[in-house]
């Protein structure tokens, strides 16, 4: 059974089509990247799958069931720029929010939930910052805290919207290590990713998107010059340059 199945998904903002007739299937246990040019609908695809933006048509299944029935299986890390970091709350409180879905709105987090939240912070290297205000952290630290909140949900499928954009090298490697560990546990990771150079090193499944799914599948057979050309169109030269660099690295590795 696939972790995610999307059929005929269409999203419009007023009169502008953002996504059209998207069909997508991602098997469980994959570390998948959604890649495409600016304005391709990458973030919109995640938000539509999560019911955060209205859709014109289409369906979303998580492990074979409608998303509405499977919300508890899904974790989400939004773009850092979309969050109000001036909200007066501590790092630990932010991560504890990840436990609310399983607790319900009546029960309050107890010792077990606090222990889990601290363990998730430790997993991303932020346990020492548990009592700090979230707005006092650097951008990379904030991103790690939001990843810890998603980990606290103990989800089966994780959606992340450009988790490595604008972060320092240490944070990028920390995030990657956590995501790889989750994939090894059989969890499914679906990331909007902007860097073509690092995609072949970080992911084993690729979705190439430009309002429609151009190609989707294992990296080795999907991340090709022809598919990149179809995806990027006018930006083809930059995309192909990245791909050729990737091919050169593969040849050197074979030697």
C-alpha positions, 0 to 999 in steps of 0.5 A, a space after each residue: 500500500 502506498 503512503 500517499 495517493 493523490 488523484 486528479 487534484 486541481 487547485 485554483 486561486 481565483 482565476 489562476 490554476 495552481 495545480 491541474 489534474 495531479 496524480 501521484 503515488 508515493 510508496 511507504 518508507 521513501 525519502 521523497 523530494 518534490 522539485 520544480 521551478 518557482 511557481 510550480 505549485 510545490 508548497 500548494 501541493 502539500 497544503 492541498 493534501 493536508 486540507 489547508 487550501 481549498 481544492 477544485 477537484 481530486 482526492 487524497 489518501 493516506 495509507 489507503 484511507 481519506 486524509 480526514 480519517 488519517 490526520 493522526 498519522 501525518 506530521 507537518 513542518 511548514 515553511 519557516 517564513 510562514 510562522 509568527 516567531 514573535 508569539 510568546 512561547 518557549 521551545 518546549 511548549 512548541 514541541 509539546 503542541 505535537 502531542 495535542 492531537 493524540 491527547 485531545 483538547 481536554 487532557 493537558 500534557 503530563 510527565 510522559 508528554 514532557 519527556 517525549 518532547 524533551 527526547 525529540 528536542 534532544 534528537 535535533 540537538 535542541 534540548 539545552 534550549 527548551 526554556 528559551 523563547 522561540 523568537 530568540 533562536 536563530 533561523 536554523 534553530 527554529 527549524 529544528 524546533 519545528 522538526 522536533 514538534 513534528 517528531 512529537 506527533 509520532 507520525 507515519 507520514 511527514 510533510 516538510 515544506 523546504 525544511 533546509 532552505 536558508 539554514 546553516 550547514 549544521 542544521 541541514 545535516 541534523 535535519 537530513 540525519 533525522 529524516 534518514 532515520 525516520 525513513 529507515 524506520 519505515 516512515 515516509 518523508 515528503 519534502 519540498 526541496 529547492 536545491 538540485 545539487 543536493 537532491 541526489 545525495 539526500 533523497 531516494 524518490 523524486 517528484 518533478 512538478 510544474 503545475 502537473 506531475 512531470 515525472 515521479 519515481 526512484 531517483 535513478 530513473 526519474 532524475 534525468 536530463 529529459 525530465 528536468 528539461 520538461 519540468 523547468 522549460 525556460 530554466 532548462 539550462 540551469 537544471 541541465 547544468 545541475 544534472 550534468 554535475 550529478 552525472 559526473 559525480 556518479 561516474 567518478 564514484 563508479 571509478 
